């Protein structure tokens, strides 16, 4: 049997990004209220373990409603894949229509803040250090992509680095941005609106709106303005548009 290589690529409509918001059914809304009333955060985390890895309807529903119950605020239309995990969900504020892929992990901190905007898509096996994190609306987060929101100071030098203080810096991902597969965003970085970060990139400094960056460390490649859609005020690479 001979196998012919396809001659051309295919362009098909986006799915998640074009999905219209849908209100959760009344029974789900009531279940969220009851779980929130009956369990504290610790109880919800324990309960989540019973449903975290199943693929059936009940497991998927329970993952969703437990995230909604545990979060500080959570909109409708949430989807949570098998094996997705969290830490300190009580610090999360999640918008409408958010997708969290299988085995993704969102790590908050008891005194931190994690904001995830409407229609954000977080791919499988993503890791988000969400101790001081804002992701605005319509962001695509590639499979395996990571945020590292802190680093050890390394001071003083006469003790192990892992015993030195942690410096936590806010990470800000602007609306419409797209983060490629296995990219890494380091602490203190702002990704501008509509920017595209290439697969495997390591981003150590701010990325301008509507720009394309790639590499290790990530470098500017071009503007996403070839079609003439790039706003003129961004032609100088400013980061004031969010």
N, CA, C and O of each residue as an XYZ file, in Angstrom:
968
protein
N       0.841     -1.199      0.000
C       0.000      0.000      0.000
C       0.877      1.251      0.000
O       1.776      1.379      0.831
N       0.624      2.154     -0.911
C       1.365      3.413     -0.965
C       0.578      4.497     -0.249
O      -0.651      4.538     -0.300
N       1.309      5.366      0.413
C       0.687      6.471      1.138
C       1.178      7.773      0.539
O       2.379      8.042      0.507
N       0.245      8.576      0.068
C       0.598      9.856     -0.523
C       0.552     10.962      0.529
O      -0.381     11.056      1.327
N       1.574     11.779      0.500
C       1.613     12.919      1.419
C       0.644     13.997      0.930
O       0.634     14.322     -0.257
N      -0.183     14.563      1.845
C      -1.101     15.630      1.416
C      -0.343     16.783      0.785
O       0.714     17.191      1.268
N      -0.891     17.296     -0.291
C      -0.189     18.335     -1.050
C      -0.322     19.715     -0.432
O       0.577     20.542     -0.578
N      -1.428     19.979      0.257
C      -1.667     21.323      0.791
C      -2.198     21.244      2.214
O      -2.686     20.203      2.655
N      -2.095     22.362      2.923
C      -2.690     22.446      4.257
C      -4.177     22.739      4.131
O      -4.666     23.080      3.054
N      -4.887     22.604      5.238
C      -6.308     22.934      5.276
C      -6.532     24.075      6.253
O      -5.879     24.135      7.294
N      -7.429     24.962      5.937
C      -7.834     26.036      6.831
C      -9.297     25.806      7.187
O     -10.169     25.806      6.318
N      -9.553     25.610      8.476
C     -10.915     25.338      8.939
C     -11.291     26.360     10.001
O     -10.403     26.955     10.613
N     -12.577     26.582     10.238
C     -12.995     27.579     11.239
C     -12.557     27.186     12.645
O     -12.534     26.005     12.990
N     -12.208     28.191     13.458
C     -11.915     27.954     14.864
C     -13.167     27.438     15.576
O     -14.291     27.717     15.158
N     -12.958     26.689     16.647
C     -14.088     26.126     17.389
C     -14.303     26.905     18.688
O     -15.317     27.584     18.845
N     -13.348     26.807     19.621
C     -13.551     27.429     20.936
C     -13.721     28.943     20.828
O     -14.600     29.523     21.465
N     -12.876     29.576     20.020
C     -12.894     31.030     19.944
C     -14.164     31.610     19.353
O     -14.455     32.790     19.545
N     -14.934     30.781     18.625
C     -16.170     31.266     18.013
C     -17.418     30.786     18.740
O     -18.540     31.081     18.326
N     -17.219     30.048     19.817
C     -18.373     29.523     20.548
C     -19.075     30.648     21.300
O     -18.438     31.417     22.019
N     -20.378     30.735     21.132
C     -21.158     31.750     21.835
C     -21.380     31.332     23.290
O     -21.556     30.147     23.575
N     -21.371     32.293     24.202
C     -21.603     31.960     25.614
C     -22.958     31.308     25.818
O     -23.958     31.732     25.238
N     -22.982     30.267     26.652
C     -24.217     29.558     26.972
C     -24.345     29.493     28.487
O     -23.399     29.125     29.185
N     -25.506     29.849     28.983
C     -25.737     29.811     30.428
C     -25.753     28.370     30.916
O     -26.243     27.479     30.222
N     -25.216     28.140     32.110
C     -25.274     26.818     32.705
C     -26.725     26.462     33.040
O     -27.515     27.346     33.371
N     -27.085     25.174     32.958
C     -28.456     24.772     33.296
C     -28.754     25.034     34.766
O     -27.842     25.038     35.593
N     -30.027     25.254     35.097
C     -30.389     25.585     36.484
C     -29.924     24.560     37.514
O     -29.516     24.931     38.615
N     -29.983     23.260     37.165
C     -29.577     22.255     38.157
C     -28.096     22.401     38.490
O     -27.693     22.144     39.625
N     -27.280     22.808     37.521
C     -25.850     22.980     37.777
C     -25.618     24.191     38.673
O     -24.792     24.145     39.585
N     -26.338     25.259     38.416
C     -26.222     26.464     39.239
C     -26.573     26.148     40.688
O     -25.883     26.591     41.606
N     -27.648     25.379     40.899
C     -28.055     25.021     42.252
C     -27.050     24.089     42.919
O     -26.796     24.196     44.119
N     -26.477     23.166     42.129
C     -25.475     22.252     42.681
C     -24.244     23.017     43.153
O     -23.678     22.696     44.199
N     -23.829     24.014     42.398
C     -22.698     24.848     42.804
C     -23.001     25.522     44.142
O     -22.153     25.551     45.034
N     -24.200     26.059     44.278
C     -24.583     26.730     45.521
C     -24.544     25.758     46.703
O     -24.059     26.101     47.781
N     -25.058     24.549     46.490
C     -25.098     23.569     47.576
C     -23.695     23.100     47.969
O     -23.397     22.953     49.154
N     -22.847     22.867     46.986
C     -21.477     22.449     47.291
C     -20.737     23.543     48.051
O     -20.007     23.266     49.003
N     -20.930     24.772     47.629
C     -20.278     25.891     48.310
C     -20.760     26.020     49.750
O     -19.989     26.349     50.652
N     -22.056     25.752     49.950
C     -22.618     25.846     51.295
C     -22.146     24.694     52.180
O     -21.869     24.893     53.363
N     -22.054     23.496     51.612
C     -21.813     22.303     52.412
C     -20.340     22.016     52.684
O     -20.006     21.356     53.668
N     -19.457     22.510     51.811
C     -18.042     22.184     51.938
C     -17.228     23.475     52.047
O     -17.570     24.486     51.433
N     -16.169     23.433     52.819
C     -15.161     24.488     52.767
C     -14.182     24.181     51.643
O     -14.343     23.196     50.922
N     -13.180     25.019     51.498
C     -12.190     24.801     50.446
C     -11.522     23.439     50.587
O     -11.353     22.720     49.603
N     -11.146     23.088     51.805
C     -10.482     21.803     52.018
C     -11.400     20.646     51.636
O     -10.945     19.667     51.046
N     -12.670     20.747     51.962
C     -13.614     19.703     51.616
C     -13.814     19.571     50.117
O     -13.931     18.462     49.597
N     -13.853     20.700     49.423
C     -14.010     20.673     47.970
C     -12.785     20.056     47.300
O     -12.917     19.311     46.329
N     -11.604     20.363     47.811
C     -10.381     19.775     47.258
C     -10.392     18.262     47.439
O     -10.026     17.522     46.526
N     -10.808     17.807     48.603
C     -10.889     16.362     48.850
C     -11.925     15.713     47.935
O     -11.677     14.649     47.367
N     -13.071     16.347     47.794
C     -14.119     15.826     46.923
C     -13.655     15.752     45.472
O     -13.995     14.817     44.748
N     -12.881     16.738     45.060
C     -12.411     16.793     43.672
C     -11.617     15.542     43.306
O     -11.672     15.077     42.168
N     -10.881     15.000     44.272
C     -10.078     13.816     44.001
C     -10.892     12.629     43.509
O     -10.356     11.763     42.818
N     -12.163     12.573     43.846
C     -13.017     11.455     43.421
C     -13.368     11.531     41.937
O     -13.694     10.514     41.325
N     -13.306     12.718     41.362
C     -13.795     12.916     39.996
C     -12.730     13.476     39.048
O     -13.022     13.747     37.883
N     -11.511     13.648     39.532
C     -10.515     14.416     38.776
C     -10.056     13.741     37.492
O      -9.643     14.430     36.559
N     -10.114     12.415     37.417
C      -9.503     11.740     36.271
C     -10.484     10.991     35.376
O     -10.068     10.458     34.348
N     -11.741     10.930     35.716
C     -12.701     10.197     34.896
C     -13.068     10.942     33.627
O     -12.899     12.158     33.535
N     -13.575     10.198     32.642
C     -13.947     10.797     31.358
C     -15.453     10.813     31.119
O     -15.908     11.335     30.101
N     -16.224     10.256     32.029
C     -17.668     10.197     31.839
C     -18.364     11.509     32.150
O     -17.740     12.475     32.588
N     -19.687     11.524     31.913
C     -20.483     12.732     32.116
C     -20.418     13.211     33.557
O     -20.216     14.398     33.814
N     -20.590     12.282     34.501
C     -20.625     12.668     35.911
C     -19.295     13.265     36.359
O     -19.267     14.283     37.050
N     -18.182     12.620     35.960
C     -16.870     13.141     36.346
C     -16.648     14.541     35.781
O     -16.184     15.433     36.491
N     -16.979     14.734     34.502
C     -16.789     16.044     33.873
C     -17.656     17.103     34.545
O     -17.207     18.227     34.773
N     -18.892     16.744     34.859
C     -19.790     17.691     35.530
C     -19.256     18.055     36.904
O     -19.233     19.231     37.267
N     -18.827     17.065     37.670
C     -18.364     17.333     39.023
C     -17.071     18.151     39.029
O     -16.894     19.020     39.883
N     -16.180     17.885     38.098
C     -14.970     18.736     38.011
C     -15.374     20.195     37.808
O     -14.860     21.104     38.460
N     -16.300     20.384     36.893
C     -16.743     21.740     36.574
C     -17.360     22.431     37.788
O     -16.990     23.558     38.117
N     -18.298     21.761     38.451
C     -19.005     22.430     39.547
C     -18.115     22.600     40.773
O     -18.320     23.531     41.553
N     -17.136     21.725     40.959
C     -16.226     21.913     42.087
C     -15.316     23.109     41.841
O     -15.080     23.893     42.760
N     -14.799     23.272     40.626
C     -14.037     24.485     40.312
C     -14.902     25.720     40.546
O     -14.447     26.695     41.144
N     -16.154     25.678     40.073
C     -17.033     26.837     40.232
C     -17.339     27.113     41.697
O     -17.450     28.270     42.104
N     -17.475     26.059     42.486
C     -17.777     26.230     43.909
C     -16.585     26.757     44.690
O     -16.745     27.563     45.606
N     -15.377     26.298     44.325
C     -14.183     26.648     45.089
C     -13.624     28.019     44.732
O     -12.990     28.670     45.563
N     -13.856     28.458     43.503
C     -13.279     29.727     43.051
C     -13.939     30.918     43.719
O     -15.096     30.850     44.134
N     -13.201     32.001     43.818
C     -13.771     33.251     44.336
C     -14.918     33.705     43.445
O     -15.952     34.171     43.924
N     -14.715     33.560     42.134
C     -15.772     33.850     41.161
C     -15.527     32.991     39.937
O     -14.380     32.824     39.522
N     -16.581     32.444     39.351
C     -16.426     31.617     38.158
C     -17.677     31.750     37.298
O     -18.795     31.602     37.791
N     -17.485     32.027     36.017
C     -18.597     32.204     35.107
C     -19.167     30.889     34.605
O     -18.822     29.815     35.097
N     -20.047     30.994     33.618
C     -20.703     29.823     33.054
C     -19.879     29.242     31.918
O     -18.938     29.869     31.430
N     -20.249     28.025     31.501
C     -19.624     27.403     30.341
C     -18.231     26.875     30.572
O     -17.512     26.614     29.607
N     -17.820     26.707     31.816
C     -16.489     26.181     32.108
C     -16.376     24.731     31.652
O     -17.317     23.952     31.808
N     -15.224     24.368     31.087
C     -14.908     22.978     30.758
C     -13.572     22.634     31.413
O     -12.613     23.399     31.310
N     -13.511     21.482     32.086
C     -12.301     21.061     32.793
C     -11.966     19.637     32.377
O     -12.755     18.719     32.600
N     -10.805     19.454     31.777
C     -10.398     18.158     31.280
C      -9.940     17.208     32.371
O      -9.685     17.608     33.507
N      -9.841     15.934     31.998
C      -9.421     14.891     32.931
C      -8.016     15.158     33.453
O      -7.104     15.461     32.683
N      -7.851     15.044     34.762
C      -6.542     15.207     35.379
C      -6.122     16.632     35.614
O      -5.029     16.860     36.133
N      -6.945     17.612     35.254
C      -6.609     19.012     35.528
C      -6.628     19.252     37.034
O      -7.488     18.726     37.740
N      -5.667     20.055     37.530
C      -5.561     20.270     38.957
C      -5.424     21.736     39.317
O      -5.244     22.593     38.452
N      -5.512     22.008     40.623
C      -5.417     23.386     41.089
C      -4.853     23.418     42.501
O      -4.845     22.413     43.212
N      -4.384     24.592     42.886
C      -3.987     24.861     44.264
C      -4.485     26.247     44.628
O      -4.318     27.193     43.858
N      -5.087     26.369     45.778
C      -5.699     27.613     46.257
C      -6.700     28.184     45.255
O      -6.563     29.329     44.823
N      -7.712     27.384     44.884
C      -8.714     27.881     43.941
C      -9.547     29.032     44.490
O     -10.204     29.744     43.729
N      -9.523     29.216     45.807
C     -10.281     30.312     46.402
C      -9.750     31.679     45.981
O     -10.402     32.695     46.222
N      -8.581     31.716     45.358
C      -8.015     32.982     44.859
C      -8.294     33.188     43.368
O      -7.842     34.180     42.796
N      -9.032     32.269     42.725
C      -9.263     32.348     41.281
C     -10.511     33.171     40.971
O     -11.517     33.081     41.674
N     -10.433     33.968     39.918
C     -11.603     34.606     39.321
C     -11.592     34.232     37.842
O     -10.705     34.644     37.094
N     -12.581     33.450     37.431
C     -12.603     32.842     36.100
C     -13.819     33.346     35.341
O     -14.926     33.361     35.879
N     -13.623     33.755     34.103
C     -14.706     34.296     33.293
C     -15.576     33.227     32.666
O     -15.504     32.053     33.028
N     -16.404     33.654     31.715
C     -17.305     32.747     31.003
C     -16.568     32.007     29.892
O     -15.616     32.528     29.310
N     -17.020     30.782     29.604
C     -16.545     30.053     28.439
C     -15.090     29.662     28.480
O     -14.450     29.598     27.431
N     -14.538     29.396     29.651
C     -13.124     29.032     29.784
C     -12.957     27.518     29.630
O     -13.749     26.736     30.157
N     -11.916     27.124     28.901
C     -11.572     25.706     28.709
C     -10.232     25.443     29.381
O      -9.261     26.163     29.148
N     -10.183     24.399     30.224
C      -8.945     23.990     30.889
C      -8.670     22.549     30.494
O      -9.441     21.653     30.837
N      -7.578     22.320     29.777
C      -7.304     21.033     29.168
C      -6.850     19.965     30.150
O      -6.532     20.244     31.306
N      -6.828     18.736     29.654
C      -6.445     17.587     30.462
C      -5.041     17.757     31.034
O      -4.113     18.145     30.324
N      -4.899     17.464     32.313
C      -3.633     17.489     33.038
C      -3.009     18.884     33.143
O      -1.837     19.011     33.497
N      -3.774     19.916     32.842
C      -3.287     21.271     33.123
C      -3.302     21.499     34.630
O      -4.072     20.868     35.354
N      -2.437     22.411     35.100
C      -2.361     22.682     36.540
C      -2.259     24.186     36.761
O      -1.403     24.852     36.178
N      -3.138     24.712     37.606
C      -3.157     26.134     37.935
C      -2.811     26.259     39.417
O      -3.598     25.865     40.278
N      -1.637     26.807     39.711
C      -1.133     26.879     41.080
C      -1.253     28.284     41.625
O      -0.471     29.171     41.284
N      -2.257     28.474     42.484
C      -2.405     29.754     43.161
C      -1.616     29.787     44.456
O      -0.880     28.854     44.780
N      -1.782     30.870     45.186
C      -1.150     31.039     46.499
C      -2.186     31.690     47.410
O      -2.989     32.502     46.952
N      -2.174     31.342     48.689
C      -3.227     31.770     49.608
C      -3.402     33.281     49.655
O      -4.502     33.772     49.908
N      -2.314     34.029     49.411
C      -2.402     35.483     49.454
C      -2.246     36.111     48.063
O      -1.938     37.297     47.946
N      -2.458     35.319     47.022
C      -2.257     35.800     45.663
C      -3.551     36.107     44.938
O      -4.619     36.212     45.542
N      -3.428     36.248     43.615
C      -4.577     36.601     42.779
C      -4.388     35.967     41.410
O      -3.321     36.077     40.805
N      -5.435     35.300     40.926
C      -5.430     34.696     39.595
C      -6.708     35.097     38.878
O      -7.803     34.722     39.298
N      -6.572     35.854     37.801
C      -7.717     36.269     36.991
C      -7.588     35.655     35.600
O      -6.573     35.843     34.929
N      -8.609     34.927     35.168
C      -8.649     34.319     33.841
C      -9.901     34.828     33.151
O     -11.011     34.600     33.632
N      -9.733     35.521     32.021
C     -10.838     36.197     31.363
C     -11.726     35.285     30.537
O     -11.486     34.082     30.440
N     -12.751     35.874     29.944
C     -13.714     35.137     29.147
C     -13.056     34.452     27.943
O     -12.128     34.984     27.334
N     -13.563     33.261     27.621
C     -13.198     32.536     26.403
C     -11.712     32.215     26.291
O     -11.184     32.097     25.186
N     -11.044     32.073     27.416
C      -9.637     31.644     27.400
C      -9.580     30.132     27.191
O     -10.372     29.386     27.766
N      -8.637     29.692     26.364
C      -8.416     28.262     26.092
C      -7.037     27.892     26.627
O      -6.026     28.416     26.160
N      -6.996     26.981     27.614
C      -5.740     26.537     28.230
C      -5.526     25.082     27.833
O      -6.326     24.215     28.184
N      -4.458     24.817     27.110
C      -4.228     23.503     26.535
C      -3.815     22.443     27.543
O      -3.466     22.755     28.682
N      -3.857     21.187     27.114
C      -3.454     20.078     27.981
C      -2.020     20.234     28.486
O      -1.145     20.718     27.769
N      -1.796     19.818     29.727
C      -0.488     19.790     30.367
C       0.147     21.174     30.524
O       1.355     21.288     30.732
N      -0.660     22.206     30.424
C      -0.152     23.549     30.718
C       0.100     23.679     32.216
O      -0.544     23.010     33.024
N       1.053     24.554     32.581
C       1.310     24.853     33.985
C       1.295     26.362     34.164
O       2.064     27.083     33.529
N       0.412     26.828     35.035
C       0.297     28.256     35.310
C       0.638     28.528     36.766
O      -0.109     28.140     37.664
N       1.764     29.194     37.004
C       2.075     29.720     38.319
C       1.194     30.951     38.490
O       1.507     32.030     37.987
N       0.097     30.772     39.201
C      -0.963     31.775     39.238
C      -0.996     32.533     40.546
O      -2.068     32.899     41.027
N       0.168     32.772     41.127
C       0.199     33.484     42.399
C      -0.017     34.979     42.232
O      -0.500     35.632     43.157
N       0.328     35.538     41.077
C      -0.005     36.926     40.716
C      -0.141     36.943     39.194
O       0.798     37.288     38.477
N      -1.326     36.567     38.717
C      -1.508     36.330     37.285
C      -2.802     36.944     36.787
O      -3.856     36.806     37.408
N      -2.703     37.629     35.647
C      -3.885     38.100     34.928
C      -3.784     37.603     33.491
O      -2.801     37.870     32.799
N      -4.807     36.879     33.050
C      -4.941     36.492     31.646
C      -6.240     37.113     31.152
O      -7.315     36.774     31.645
N      -6.151     38.009     30.194
C      -7.354     38.664     29.692
C      -8.109     37.754     28.718
O      -7.731     36.599     28.521
N      -9.180     38.284     28.108
C     -10.106     37.476     27.333
C      -9.523     37.000     25.993
O      -8.631     37.627     25.423
N     -10.056     35.881     25.519
C      -9.737     35.303     24.214
C      -8.241     35.020     24.052
O      -7.680     35.246     22.980
N      -7.610     34.536     25.090
C      -6.211     34.118     25.011
C      -6.160     32.622     24.722
O      -6.912     31.842     25.307
N      -5.267     32.227     23.815
C      -5.005     30.824     23.554
C      -3.702     30.420     24.220
O      -2.668     31.053     24.009
N      -3.750     29.363     25.028
C      -2.581     28.921     25.785
C      -2.217     27.515     25.335
O      -2.941     26.567     25.638
N      -1.117     27.361     24.623
C      -0.766     26.109     23.980
C      -0.485     24.971     24.946
O      -0.128     25.205     26.101
N      -0.647     23.727     24.471
C      -0.340     22.561     25.304
C       1.084     22.607     25.849
O       2.030     22.877     25.109
N       1.230     22.344     27.140
C       2.546     22.304     27.757
C       3.188     23.651     28.028
O       4.283     23.699     28.588
N       2.546     24.743     27.650
C       3.127     26.067     27.900
C       3.066     26.390     29.390
O       2.170     25.930     30.098
N       4.025     27.182     29.858
C       4.188     27.392     31.302
C       4.368     28.864     31.646
O       4.888     29.657     30.861
N       3.920     29.191     32.843
C       4.258     30.466     33.477
C       5.034     30.150     34.744
O       4.603     29.334     35.558
N       6.186     30.803     34.908
C       6.965     30.724     36.139
C       6.930     32.108     36.774
O       7.596     33.035     36.313
N       6.151     32.231     37.828
C       5.888     33.554     38.379
C       6.795     33.978     39.504
O       6.578     35.030     40.105
N       7.817     33.181     39.809
C       8.697     33.548     40.914
C      10.080     32.971     40.681
O      10.277     32.102     39.832
N      11.023     33.468     41.445
C      12.388     32.923     41.420
C      13.021     33.179     42.786
O      12.659     34.127     43.484
N      13.968     32.323     43.154
C      14.702     32.532     44.402
C      15.725     33.657     44.216
O      16.319     33.804     43.148
N      15.912     34.434     45.262
C      16.859     35.549     45.172
C      18.309     35.061     45.086
O      19.163     35.740     44.516
N      18.581     33.884     45.652
C      19.958     33.384     45.673
C      20.857     34.095     46.662
O      22.073     33.904     46.654
N      20.259     34.919     47.517
C      21.017     35.711     48.494
C      20.539     35.350     49.899
O      19.334     35.342     50.153
N      21.460     35.053     50.813
C      22.930     35.071     50.677
C      23.445     33.834     49.935
O      22.737     32.837     49.793
N      24.668     33.921     49.477
C      25.246     32.860     48.650
C      25.769     31.679     49.466
O      26.139     30.653     48.896
N      25.805     31.814     50.801
C      26.383     30.741     51.616
C      25.331     29.754     52.122
O      25.606     28.966     53.028
N      24.126     29.793     51.540
C      23.102     28.799     51.842
C      22.541     28.276     50.524
O      22.693     28.939     49.498
N      21.895     27.103     50.516
C      21.315     26.579     49.278
C      20.316     27.564     48.668
O      19.559     28.214     49.389
N      20.317     27.669     47.355
C      19.429     28.616     46.675
C      17.974     28.378     47.049
O      17.217     29.332     47.227
N      17.573     27.114     47.171
C      16.166     26.837     47.458
C      15.754     27.248     48.869
O      14.571     27.204     49.205
N      16.730     27.652     49.706
C      16.398     28.168     51.039
C      16.343     29.694     51.068
O      15.967     30.280     52.083
N      16.709     30.333     49.975
C      16.635     31.795     49.932
C      15.211     32.237     49.613
O      14.390     31.435     49.167
N      14.923     33.513     49.842
C      13.569     34.043     49.663
C      13.107     33.927     48.212
O      13.902     33.944     47.272
N      11.782     33.808     48.070
C      11.160     33.826     46.749
C      10.733     35.241     46.404
O      10.170     35.950     47.238
N      11.000     35.644     45.184
C      10.530     36.927     44.675
C       9.420     36.652     43.668
O       9.669     36.102     42.595
N       8.192     37.037     44.018
C       7.031     36.810     43.166
C       6.746     38.087     42.384
O       6.554     39.153     42.969
N       6.720     37.970     41.049
C       6.462     39.119     40.187
C       5.202     38.849     39.356
O       5.025     37.744     38.844
N       4.330     39.851     39.221
C       3.094     39.652     38.460
C       3.373     39.325     36.989
O       4.308     39.852     36.387
N       2.550     38.453     36.433
C       2.579     38.138     35.005
C       1.248     38.575     34.409
O       0.185     38.282     34.957
N       1.315     39.275     33.287
C       0.119     39.835     32.654
C       0.077     39.387     31.195
O       1.004     39.654     30.430
N      -1.006     38.705     30.814
C      -1.190     38.244     29.440
C      -2.359     39.021     28.844
O      -3.502     38.855     29.271
N      -2.074     39.863     27.862
C      -3.102     40.706     27.278
C      -4.098     39.942     26.431
O      -3.826     38.831     25.975
N      -5.263     40.554     26.227
C      -6.333     39.949     25.441
C      -5.851     39.574     24.035
O      -5.008     40.247     23.442
N      -6.418     38.473     23.525
C      -6.209     38.002     22.151
C      -4.837     37.390     21.915
O      -4.559     36.912     20.815
N      -3.981     37.394     22.918
C      -2.638     36.839     22.719
C      -2.716     35.331     22.507
O      -3.689     34.687     22.899
N      -1.682     34.781     21.884
C      -1.603     33.343     21.659
C      -0.217     32.863     22.066
O       0.795     33.359     21.571
N      -0.183     31.887     22.978
C       1.073     31.380     23.518
C       1.296     29.977     22.966
O       0.472     29.088     23.178
N       2.407     29.775     22.259
C       2.651     28.530     21.548
C       2.958     27.353     22.460
O       3.282     27.517     23.637
N       2.848     26.167     21.885
C       3.122     24.919     22.595
C       4.493     24.944     23.263
O       5.492     25.294     22.633
N       4.534     24.572     24.541
C       5.774     24.441     25.320
C       6.553     25.745     25.488
O       7.730     25.715     25.844
N       5.923     26.871     25.241
C       6.572     28.147     25.541
C       6.633     28.332     27.057
O       5.849     27.732     27.792
N       7.566     29.164     27.522
C       7.718     29.459     28.948
C       7.748     30.972     29.139
O       8.550     31.667     28.515
N       6.876     31.474     29.997
C       6.817     32.899     30.330
C       7.393     33.070     31.730
O       6.894     32.470     32.682
N       8.445     33.888     31.866
C       9.078     34.062     33.173
C       8.417     35.180     33.973
O       7.608     35.946     33.448
N       8.771     35.256     35.236
C       8.109     36.173     36.158
C       8.309     37.624     35.742
O       9.347     38.002     35.199
N       7.285     38.422     36.012
C       7.342     39.845     35.746
C       7.088     40.254     34.315
O       7.189     41.437     33.989
N       6.758     39.303     33.442
C       6.614     39.589     32.012
C       5.181     40.013     31.692
O       4.222     39.471     32.241
N       5.055     40.991     30.795
C       3.776     41.376     30.212
C       3.768     40.987     28.739
O       4.666     41.360     27.983
N       2.753     40.238     28.341
C       2.535     39.918     26.936
C       1.448     40.846     26.426
O       0.330     40.825     26.941
N       1.751     41.655     25.431
C       0.809     42.652     24.954
C      -0.370     42.060     24.204
O      -0.347     40.902     23.787
N      -1.391     42.870     24.043
C      -2.610     42.459     23.345
C      -2.299     41.925     21.953
O      -1.552     42.543     21.194
N      -2.874     40.780     21.626
C      -2.760     40.243     20.271
C      -1.390     39.735     19.893
O      -1.153     39.444     18.721
N      -0.472     39.615     20.849
C       0.878     39.133     20.527
C       0.854     37.620     20.332
O      -0.003     36.918     20.870
N       1.817     37.139     19.548
C       1.948     35.710     19.286
C       3.331     35.263     19.740
O       4.344     35.782     19.272
N       3.367     34.293     20.659
C       4.615     33.738     21.182
C       4.807     32.364     20.563
O       3.944     31.497     20.699
N       5.925     32.158     19.887
C       6.170     30.925     19.162
C       6.362     29.720     20.065
O       6.671     29.855     21.249
N       6.174     28.539     19.487
C       6.330     27.287     20.234
C       7.740     27.167     20.785
O       8.713     27.434     20.079
N       7.854     26.763     22.055
C       9.143     26.542     22.683
C       9.895     27.784     23.079
O      11.013     27.680     23.583
N       9.324     28.968     22.871
C      10.011     30.209     23.222
C      10.163     30.340     24.731
O       9.336     29.836     25.492
N      11.222     31.018     25.160
C      11.410     31.369     26.566
C      11.373     32.889     26.643
O      12.289     33.564     26.171
N      10.318     33.423     27.237
C      10.073     34.864     27.225
C      10.579     35.462     28.530
O      10.045     35.173     29.601
N      11.610     36.297     28.437
C      12.246     36.860     29.626
C      11.967     38.355     29.789
O      12.318     38.944     30.811
N      11.337     38.968     28.784
C      11.041     40.398     28.854
C       9.718     40.667     28.161
O       9.183     39.798     27.472
N       9.186     41.881     28.346
C       7.869     42.222     27.828
C       7.796     42.069     26.308
O       8.775     42.274     25.590
N       6.590     41.701     25.844
C       6.336     41.496     24.418
C       5.336     42.550     23.960
O       4.289     42.723     24.584
N       5.648     43.245     22.889
C       4.808     44.338     22.411
C       3.500     43.817     21.820
O       3.464     42.711     21.282
N       2.424     44.605     21.915
C       1.151     44.201     21.324
C       1.278     43.918     19.830
O       1.990     44.621     19.114
N       0.585     42.891     19.374
C       0.493     42.518     17.958
C       1.835     42.164     17.339
O       1.990     42.220     16.119
N       2.806     41.799     18.169
C       4.096     41.362     17.651
C       4.179     39.845     17.666
O       3.386     39.172     18.324
N       5.163     39.311     16.924
C       5.452     37.880     16.912
C       6.861     37.692     17.434
O       7.800     38.298     16.918
N       7.021     36.848     18.466
C       8.332     36.577     19.041
C       8.550     35.068     19.082
O       7.596     34.292     19.137
N       9.814     34.665     19.054
C      10.155     33.246     19.129
C      11.611     33.117     19.533
O      12.376     34.079     19.458
N      11.990     31.914     19.963
C      13.390     31.630     20.263
C      13.689     31.568     21.744
O      12.818     31.780     22.588
N      14.961     31.269     22.043
C      15.449     31.147     23.420
C      16.716     31.983     23.564
O      17.769     31.571     23.078
N      16.651     33.137     24.211
C      15.424     33.788     24.690
C      14.610     34.340     23.527
O      15.133     34.510     22.425
N      13.336     34.620     23.768
C      12.450     35.077     22.696
C      12.904     36.419     22.147
O      13.258     37.332     22.894
N      12.884     36.518     20.818
C      13.239     37.750     20.116
C      12.109     38.165     19.187
O      11.330     37.338     18.713
N      12.043     39.456     18.941
C      11.047     39.985     18.011
C      11.338     39.488     16.597
O      12.475     39.541     16.128
N      10.278     38.996     15.916
C      10.413     38.559     14.527
C       9.739     39.518     13.552
O      10.334     39.926     12.555
N       8.516     39.865     13.844
C       7.759     40.719     12.927
C       6.498     41.199     13.628
O       6.180     40.767     14.736
N       5.783     42.105     12.959
C       4.478     42.540     13.424
C       3.400     41.680     12.795
O       3.566     41.169     11.687
N       2.298     41.523     13.506
C       1.136     40.866     12.933
C       0.328     41.877     12.130
O      -0.902     41.857     12.195
N       0.964     42.741     11.393
C       0.277     43.814     10.703
C       0.395     43.763      9.207
O       0.126     44.753      8.528
N       0.796     42.618      8.675
C       1.001     42.534      7.226
C      -0.268     42.815      6.448
O      -0.211     43.278      5.309
N      -1.425     42.537      7.061
C      -2.695     42.756      6.368
C      -3.163     44.203      6.464
O      -4.191     44.565      5.893
N      -2.412     45.026      7.183
C      -2.813     46.405      7.379
C      -3.711     46.605      8.585
O      -4.197     47.711      8.820
N      -3.939     45.533      9.362
C      -4.845     45.624     10.511
C      -4.160     46.172     11.755
O      -4.836     46.517     12.724
N      -2.821     46.258     11.748
C      -2.104     46.716     12.930
C      -2.366     48.190     13.175
O      -2.137     49.004     12.280
N      -2.840     48.563     14.361
C      -3.069     49.982     14.655
C      -1.797     50.801     14.491
O      -0.722     50.373     14.911
N      -1.914     51.972     13.883
C      -0.748     52.804     13.605
C      -0.014     53.179     14.880
O       1.212     53.295     14.871
N      -0.741     53.372     15.984
C      -0.101     53.823     17.220
C       0.783     52.735     17.817
O       1.546     53.011     18.744
N       0.698     51.475     17.297
C       1.553     50.410     17.808
C       2.797     50.202     16.960
O       3.614     49.333     17.264
N       2.949     50.974     15.918
C       4.064     50.749     15.008
C       5.431     50.975     15.651
O       6.448     50.519     15.128
N       5.456     51.681     16.788
C       6.724     51.900     17.486
C       7.003     50.849     18.544
O       7.992     50.949     19.269
N       6.129     49.823     18.645
C       6.363     48.739     19.590
C       5.995     49.082     21.014
O       6.437     48.400     21.938
N       5.201     50.118     21.225
C       4.844     50.492     22.592
C       3.995     49.438     23.269
O       3.287     48.669     22.618
N       4.078     49.418     24.582
C       3.320     48.431     25.375
C       2.138     49.063     26.112
O       1.636     48.510     27.091
N       1.700     50.233     25.626
C       0.646     50.922     26.355
C      -0.742     50.441     25.962
O      -1.715     50.798     26.626
N      -0.868     49.644     24.908
C      -2.178     49.128     24.492
C      -2.394     47.758     25.112
O      -1.556     46.871     24.946
N      -3.497     47.566     25.823
C      -3.770     46.284     26.467
C      -5.201     45.863     26.207
O      -5.626     44.804     26.669
